[in-house]
Amino acid sequence: MNDRALQDELIRYLSDAKLRRAPPRSLRLTGDEAEKANKFARFLARRYYRDRLIRSFRYSRVLSGRTGRRAEEVCDLPECEAFLNDCVLGSLASARRAGEMAVAHLATGQGLYPWWNDLIAYESAHFLQTATTERAQPGAHHRPSPSATCIHFEWALPEMLPRLRKGEPVGEESHRGVTLLFSRTHMGKVYVVELDESTAAVFRATDGARTLKQIAEAGGATGPQAEAAVSNLAQIGAVEPPDGSPRG
Amino acid sequence: MSAGRLSVGTFYNPQVAEAILASSDLIGHLAMADPPAADDAAFPRVREKFPLLLHDYLGQLSDPMSEEALARARRLQEMYQGPWVAEHFQCLHTQDGGRTLDYVFPPLYTEDFLARYVANARILRQAVGAELVMENIPGFFSVEHAQMEESEWLRRFFEESGCGFLIDIPHLWLAAHYAGRDAREYIGEFPLDKVVEIHVGGVEEDPDLGGPWVAPQAPTPEILDLAVWAAARAPKLRAVTVDMFSPSVTADLLLGSMRATRAAFGVS
């Protein structure tokens, strides 16, 4: 194993709690140094999720004066200790678990605002993007990226968020449905885009098993329409192209 | 930033932009850890008033940088127009991109990594068309595979690459602390003759580490003493930067740290 590959082993060791239970022999980490490495891994994990919770749950944070809660506080709750012992930085499963902890923690806002659940669902979906670096398994067909998710909201979040940030009230005029797609590119850029019905249908039909023709049929689109939609979805990281194709 | 004159500055924290703009001559330059946000109304005035130093994440020089990453670095440097750009001795992503620590983490100090960093630093420097300075990163634990001490590895890197040294004093203080070494003696082993910029900053206890670690706090008197000691041995030194970049940074903390640092360096 060359030095660069060894460094990769070290990075995986620090980012994956399961690996730390049975350290690779190649790392030769034993005794005090292994213990210190474990402490450092725990420090990294707490910091990783705290930073992303702050970044993604920023609108509910503005309202913490009334709700009494901020998402990142879960990183210091007793129940987070078990999570830190198990988590894998960047994995979808760990991101989901951390997001669920935050959603439960922020439930205090439910009785205060009619749109609270939508806001938290929005921030939770955004957090899935910022906290997931896991890539889709190789495949012969277009497939959804692991963290990409399409959600229908009862409230028009895109127009509400600037108002929330400025501390302005949100009225009934924003009570209209909107479908949003959350995704991230391999470079880490997060996208939240409003989808029309036809593109949403194509995204839902892109399951890794269907060919482009079958995606078009399942999504109620023509072949060229489906191809254009899938290409656009790949550019924003929502869809992984088949192996051998250029990545978006 | 005038050649031959020491500039004392800090990082641009957009949440205290107005306080930075109103700080008169207290801040000599601003390091940019993130590009300005599209809705940052203060940034055009900040750019007008302060020399800016590119201190973003450009890439890890353990691996060749993509054309996209080099182009991004070039664009940022064109916007900031600083006398140098900075990167870190870090290797935090796996080669396949599947895992990241999302935190500065040093490479193994080996011949192989030395060659990689030298080659990739030359490419980055050429791409941005400016001097490149590299910042040291602390290790919290030791790995047996290292073939040399950090100080030797850095010395050879600077000699072979021609890059400048951005010496982070709190990072070296921590490394000395966890190695059970005297901090001044430890810092003295590093190539101070290559230093172009010094970082000072605070440390605080971290519960996970069970010991001190860097934090967005005011530089301690010990850190400032060490920085002044290193500066006296750094003939190429041009800037001292208070390393403080976090949404939690307040105007009082930032400006108080600037005053303490200027006083320590005798800069009026």
Chai-1 contact restraints between the chains, C-beta under 6 A:
chainA,res_idxA,chainB,res_idxB,connection_type,confidence,min_distance_angstrom,max_distance_angstrom,comment,restraint_id
A,D3,B,L108,contact,1.0,0.0,6.0,A-B,restraint_1
A,D3,B,T110,contact,1.0,0.0,6.0,A-B,restraint_2
A,D3,B,D112,contact,1.0,0.0,6.0,A-B,restraint_3
A,D3,B,F113,contact,1.0,0.0,6.0,A-B,restraint_4
A,Q7,B,C91,contact,1.0,0.0,6.0,A-B,restraint_5
A,Q7,B,L108,contact,1.0,0.0,6.0,A-B,restraint_6
A,D8,B,T94,contact,1.0,0.0,6.0,A-B,restraint_7
A,D8,B,Q95,contact,1.0,0.0,6.0,A-B,restraint_8
A,I11,B,T94,contact,1.0,0.0,6.0,A-B,restraint_9
A,I11,B,R99,contact,1.0,0.0,6.0,A-B,restraint_10
A,I11,B,L101,contact,1.0,0.0,6.0,A-B,restraint_11
A,R12,B,R99,contact,1.0,0.0,6.0,A-B,restraint_12
A,L14,B,L101,contact,1.0,0.0,6.0,A-B,restraint_13
A,S15,B,R99,contact,1.0,0.0,6.0,A-B,restraint_14
A,R28,B,E144,contact,1.0,0.0,6.0,A-B,restraint_15
A,E33,B,F141,contact,1.0,0.0,6.0,A-B,restraint_16
A,E33,B,S142,contact,1.0,0.0,6.0,A-B,restraint_17
A,K36,B,F140,contact,1.0,0.0,6.0,A-B,restraint_18
A,K36,B,F141,contact,1.0,0.0,6.0,A-B,restraint_19
A,A37,B,F141,contact,1.0,0.0,6.0,A-B,restraint_20
A,K39,B,D208,contact,1.0,0.0,6.0,A-B,restraint_21
A,K39,B,L209,contact,1.0,0.0,6.0,A-B,restraint_22
A,F40,B,F140,contact,1.0,0.0,6.0,A-B,restraint_23
A,R42,B,D208,contact,1.0,0.0,6.0,A-B,restraint_24
A,F43,B,D208,contact,1.0,0.0,6.0,A-B,restraint_25
A,F43,B,L209,contact,1.0,0.0,6.0,A-B,restraint_26
A,L44,B,L101,contact,1.0,0.0,6.0,A-B,restraint_27
A,L44,B,Y103,contact,1.0,0.0,6.0,A-B,restraint_28
A,R46,B,D208,contact,1.0,0.0,6.0,A-B,restraint_29
A,Y48,B,D102,contact,1.0,0.0,6.0,A-B,restraint_30
A,T133,B,T100,contact,1.0,0.0,6.0,A-B,restraint_31
